[in-house]
């Protein structure tokens, strides 16, 4: 039995290298499908490129995002990375605006 130990260990490592990543991929696909199913008109989202917008319309393969009042752009559905909390509910929770307040991350004197 001792002579087969290295072969058994290598076989177990090989199985782990195939099974664990496959399970992780399956989990990620399920999470992406849940995100796609949760999309509705009016949902604030962020794309994979970092663009924030609100869902204006949904198609089979596309989603229209309103990125500014009256400005609507079309993205492929897989480009939606995450659903964001509405700004109003984030303020209701008492979120901290940080050390620089509401000045967009810059100090009032203009220094970085």
N, C-alpha and C positions, 0 to 999 in steps of 0.2 A: 504494500500500500504506500509505503514511504517513497517509492520510486515514481509513483504517479502524482504525487503532491504538486510538483511544479506545473504539470499539465493541467491539473484540476484548477489551480489558481489562475493560470492563463485563460482557461475556458471561462471561468467566472468573470474575469476582467473584460473579456471580449463581449460577453452577454451584457454586462453593465454598460459598456460603451455604446451598445445599440439600443438597449431598452430604456435607460434613463433619459437620453435626449428625445426619444420618440414620445415618451410620456410628457415631457416638457413642451414639445411642439403641439401635442394634442391639447394641453391646457391653454396654451397661447391662442390656438385656433378657436377654442370654446369661448375664451374671453373676448376675442375679436368679434365673434358672432353675436355675443350678448350685447356688445357695444352697438353693432349695426342694428339689432332689433330694438334697442332703446332709443334710436334716433327718431325724433318727431319734430314737426315744424315748431320753431321757437326755442329749440334747445341750443344753449351756448356750447360751442365746441372749439377745439384747437386741432389744426392739421399737423401732419408730420413735418411740415416746413416751419411750424411755429405761428402760422396765421390764425388769429382769433376771429370768430364770427358767429353768427346765429343762423341756424338752419332755416332757410326760406322755402325750400321745396325739396322733395325727395323723388328720385327716379329709381329705376331698377339698378343701374350701375353708377349713377351719379347723385350728387347732392349739391344743391345751390345754397351758397352761404352769403348772407348779407354782412359785409365787412364794414360798411359805413351806411348811414341813411341813404337809401336809394341806389347803393352800389352792390350788385349781386354778381358773384363769380361762381363758376361751376367746377367742382372737383370730382374725381373718382371716389367712390365710397371708401375704398381701402386707405385713402389719404387722411381720413379722420382718425386722429390718434387718441383723443380722449374727450369726454364730455366734461365741460367746465361748470362750476357753480355760478349761478347768476350773481352779478355784482351786488344787487340789493341784499341777498341772503348772506353774502360774505360780510357786509357791513353790519348786519343784524347780529352776527355772532361775535362782534367786538374784536375783529382782527386788528392786529397791530400794523400801523402803516410804516413802521421801521424808523430808523434814526433820522431819516431825511424828510419825514412827514409826507405830505401829498405833493411834493415837488417833482415827482417822477424819478426819484433816486438821486437827485442832485442837491447838494446843500444850497441854501438860500444865497450865499455869497458867490456862487458860480464855480467854486473850486471843486476839483475831483478828489 
